Amino acid sequence: MLVRPNTASRVAARSAFTLLEVLIVVAILVVLASVSSIYVFKFLHDAKVDAARVSATNISKAIQAFEIRNGAPPDSLQLLLQPPDGVRPYLEGGPGALVDPWGKPFQYDPSGQHNGGTRPDVFTIDPDSGQPIGNWK
């Protein structure tokens, strides 16, 4: 039986990755992470837009309840947080309920230009597109 001494040393030397192989794997991972992050951030933005629309609708319903009880819409959104006669407030959640997902307060327009003048507008501005997001369809 003939044993070659060089064969064992070559196998031991080849058992590790080369620097080039490691760099290629890292480059592939970076490309995959960057492509997937684009989709994740778009999904997060769409979720914030939906959350803003739902919050504006909730505030609009609280305004309607205020108007039914008091005969007129509130002068400011802060009035929705004050409980009338010791009962629950028109809008629950405290001051955070009047803040959009980007941390800015919702805007309030009692004239209702976007709703055809039928009910007050509650809206915010999307910081990415500059478009208003509100309680209108």
LOMI-942707 format. One record per residue: chain; x negated, y, z of N, C-alpha, C in turn. Coordinates in steps of 0.05 Angstrom, whole numbers. Example, Ala and Ser with C-alpha at 12.3 -4.5 7.8 and 13.67 -1.06 7.14 Angstrom:
% LOMI-942707
[rec A [-264 -114 156] [-246 -90 156] [-264 -66 156]];
[rec A [-257 -45 142] [-273 -21 143] [-258 1 157]];
***
This chain:
% LOMI-942707
[rec A [-17 -23 0] [0 0 0] [-18 25 0]];
[rec A [-12 42 -19] [-28 65 -23] [-13 90 -13]];
[rec A [-24 105 4] [-12 129 15] [-28 153 5]];
[rec A [-13 173 -5] [-26 197 -14] [-25 218 8]];
[rec A [-46 229 16] [-46 249 38] [-33 275 29]];
[rec A [-35 282 4] [-25 308 -6] [6 308 -6]];
[rec A [19 286 -10] [48 285 -12] [61 294 15]];
[rec A [52 285 37] [63 292 63] [59 322 68]];
[rec A [36 333 61] [31 361 66] [48 379 48]];
[rec A [54 369 23] [70 385 5] [99 385 14]];
[rec A [110 364 24] [137 362 34] [140 381 59]];
[rec A [121 381 76] [122 398 100] [120 427 92]];
[rec A [105 434 72] [102 462 64] [127 471 49]];
[rec A [142 454 36] [165 462 20] [191 462 36]];
[rec A [190 455 62] [215 453 78] [227 480 85]];
[rec A [213 501 82] [223 528 88] [231 543 63]];
[rec A [248 564 67] [257 581 45] [235 602 39]];
[rec A [233 609 14] [215 630 7] [228 657 12]];
[rec A [212 678 12] [223 705 16] [241 713 -6]];
[rec A [235 705 -30] [252 711 -53] [280 698 -51]];
[rec A [281 674 -42] [306 660 -39] [323 674 -17]];
[rec A [311 682 4] [325 695 26] [336 722 16]];
[rec A [320 737 1] [329 763 -10] [352 760 -29]];
[rec A [352 739 -45] [374 734 -64] [400 728 -48]];
[rec A [398 712 -28] [422 706 -12] [432 731 2]];
[rec A [415 747 13] [423 772 26] [436 791 6]];
[rec A [425 793 -18] [437 810 -39] [465 801 -46]];
[rec A [469 775 -49] [495 764 -55] [515 771 -33]];
[rec A [507 768 -8] [524 774 15] [532 803 15]];
[rec A [513 821 9] [518 850 9] [539 857 -13]];
[rec A [536 845 -36] [555 850 -58] [583 840 -50]];
[rec A [585 816 -39] [610 806 -31] [623 823 -9]];
[rec A [607 832 10] [618 849 32] [628 876 21]];
[rec A [613 887 2] [622 913 -8] [647 911 -25]];
[rec A [650 890 -40] [674 886 -56] [698 881 -38]];
[rec A [695 864 -18] [717 859 0] [725 883 17]];
[rec A [705 899 24] [712 923 41] [729 943 25]];
[rec A [726 945 -1] [743 963 -16] [772 955 -14]];
[rec A [777 929 -15] [805 919 -13] [816 922 16]];
[rec A [799 918 35] [807 920 63] [814 949 69]];
[rec A [798 968 61] [803 997 66] [828 1006 52]];
[rec A [833 996 28] [858 1003 13] [882 992 29]];
[rec A [880 968 38] [902 956 54] [907 973 79]];
[rec A [886 981 93] [889 997 117] [902 1024 111]];
[rec A [894 1036 89] [906 1062 81] [936 1059 75]];
[rec A [943 1038 60] [971 1033 54] [987 1028 80]];
[rec A [975 1014 99] [988 1009 125] [993 1035 140]];
[rec A [974 1054 139] [978 1080 152] [1000 1096 139]];
[rec A [1001 1095 112] [1023 1109 98] [1050 1098 106]];
[rec A [1052 1071 107] [1077 1059 115] [1084 1066 144]];
[rec A [1064 1066 162] [1069 1073 190] [1079 1102 192]];
[rec A [1067 1120 176] [1075 1148 176] [1104 1151 167]];
[rec A [1111 1137 146] [1139 1138 135] [1159 1128 156]];
[rec A [1152 1106 170] [1170 1095 190] [1172 1114 214]];
[rec A [1150 1126 222] [1151 1145 244] [1168 1170 237]];
[rec A [1165 1180 212] [1181 1203 204] [1210 1196 204]];
[rec A [1217 1172 196] [1245 1163 196] [1256 1161 224]];
[rec A [1239 1151 243] [1248 1149 271] [1252 1177 283]];
[rec A [1234 1196 277] [1238 1223 286] [1263 1235 275]];
[rec A [1268 1230 249] [1292 1240 236] [1318 1229 250]];
[rec A [1318 1204 257] [1341 1193 272] [1344 1206 299]];
[rec A [1322 1212 312] [1324 1226 338] [1335 1254 334]];
[rec A [1327 1267 312] [1338 1294 307] [1368 1292 302]];
[rec A [1377 1271 288] [1406 1268 284] [1421 1264 310]];
[rec A [1409 1248 328] [1422 1244 354] [1423 1270 370]];
[rec A [1402 1286 369] [1401 1312 382] [1423 1330 371]];
[rec A [1425 1329 344] [1445 1347 331] [1474 1339 338]];
[rec A [1479 1313 340] [1506 1303 348] [1513 1313 376]];
[rec A [1493 1311 394] [1499 1318 422] [1500 1348 426]];
[rec A [1483 1363 411] [1481 1392 417] [1493 1410 395]];
[rec A [1502 1399 373] [1515 1415 353] [1496 1428 333]];
[rec A [1470 1426 337] [1451 1438 319] [1424 1423 321]];
[rec A [1408 1423 300] [1382 1409 302] [1364 1424 322]];
[rec A [1344 1411 333] [1326 1424 352] [1309 1445 338]];
[rec A [1300 1465 353] [1282 1485 343] [1254 1474 339]];
[rec A [1246 1455 355] [1220 1442 352] [1222 1413 359]];
[rec A [1203 1397 350] [1203 1369 355] [1198 1362 384]];
[rec A [1186 1381 399] [1181 1376 428] [1207 1372 443]];
[rec A [1228 1384 434] [1254 1382 448] [1264 1353 448]];
[rec A [1255 1337 429] [1264 1309 427] [1252 1292 450]];
[rec A [1230 1302 462] [1217 1287 483] [1228 1293 511]];
[rec A [1244 1314 513] [1255 1322 539] [1281 1308 543]];
[rec A [1284 1292 564] [1309 1278 568] [1332 1296 576]];
[rec A [1354 1294 562] [1377 1311 569] [1392 1300 594]];
[rec A [1396 1317 613] [1412 1310 637] [1402 1285 651]];
[rec A [1376 1281 651] [1364 1259 666] [1367 1232 653]];
[rec A [1376 1230 628] [1378 1205 614] [1353 1201 597]];
[rec A [1353 1180 581] [1329 1175 564] [1326 1198 543]];
[rec A [1301 1203 535] [1297 1224 514] [1307 1214 487]];
[rec A [1310 1232 469] [1319 1225 442] [1298 1209 427]];
[rec A [1273 1214 433] [1251 1200 420] [1232 1190 442]];
[rec A [1229 1164 443] [1211 1152 464] [1183 1149 453]];
[rec A [1164 1148 471] [1136 1145 463] [1119 1169 472]];
[rec A [1131 1189 483] [1116 1212 492] [1105 1228 470]];
[rec A [1086 1245 475] [1074 1262 454] [1062 1247 431]];
[rec A [1054 1222 436] [1042 1206 415] [1061 1199 393]];
[rec A [1087 1200 399] [1107 1194 379] [1110 1216 358]];
[rec A [1099 1239 364] [1100 1262 345] [1074 1265 329]];
[rec A [1056 1245 331] [1030 1247 318] [1029 1225 296]];
[rec A [1019 1233 272] [1018 1214 250] [994 1194 254]];
[rec A [992 1174 237] [970 1154 241] [942 1166 237]];
[rec A [939 1190 226] [913 1203 223] [907 1222 246]];
[rec A [925 1223 265] [920 1240 289] [930 1269 287]];
[rec A [945 1275 266] [955 1302 263] [985 1303 271]];
[rec A [995 1325 281] [1023 1326 288] [1041 1327 263]];
[rec A [1064 1314 265] [1084 1315 243] [1093 1344 239]];
[rec A [1100 1351 214] [1111 1377 208] [1141 1375 208]];
[rec A [1154 1397 214] [1183 1397 217] [1194 1421 202]];
[rec A [1213 1416 184] [1226 1437 169] [1256 1433 171]];
[rec A [1270 1450 188] [1298 1447 192] [1315 1452 167]];
[rec A [1304 1466 148] [1320 1472 124] [1325 1448 106]];
[rec A [1307 1428 107] [1310 1403 92] [1308 1405 62]];
[rec A [1287 1419 53] [1284 1423 24] [1280 1396 9]];
[rec A [1265 1377 21] [1261 1351 7] [1285 1333 9]];
[rec A [1303 1338 28] [1327 1321 32] [1351 1334 19]];
[rec A [1347 1353 2] [1370 1367 -11] [1386 1384 8]];
[rec A [1374 1392 31] [1388 1408 50] [1408 1393 67]];
[rec A [1409 1367 65] [1428 1351 80] [1419 1345 109]];
[rec A [1392 1343 113] [1382 1338 140] [1353 1350 141]];
[rec A [1343 1356 164] [1317 1367 167] [1295 1349 156]];
[rec A [1273 1361 147] [1250 1346 137] [1230 1341 160]];
[rec A [1221 1317 162] [1199 1310 180] [1178 1297 162]];
[rec A [1153 1308 162] [1134 1298 143] [1105 1303 153]];
[rec A [1086 1290 140] [1058 1294 144] [1045 1294 117]];
[rec A [1020 1302 116] [1005 1302 91] [984 1279 91]];
[rec A [984 1263 71] [964 1242 68] [937 1255 63]];
[rec A [917 1251 80] [892 1265 77] [876 1256 52]];
[rec A [882 1232 42] [867 1222 19] [879 1232 -8]];
[rec A [906 1232 -10] [918 1240 -35] [929 1268 -35]];
[rec A [933 1280 -11] [945 1306 -8] [975 1307 -13]];
[rec A [987 1283 -15] [1016 1281 -20] [1031 1281 7]];
[rec A [1055 1293 8] [1070 1292 33] [1083 1264 36]];
[rec A [1085 1256 61] [1098 1230 68] [1119 1238 88]];
[rec A [1145 1232 82] [1165 1241 100] [1189 1223 101]];
[rec A [1211 1234 113] [1235 1219 118] [1254 1218 94]];
[rec A [1245 1227 70] [1261 1226 47] [1254 1201 31]];
[rec A [1271 1193 13] [1267 1169 -3] [1251 1175 -28]];
***
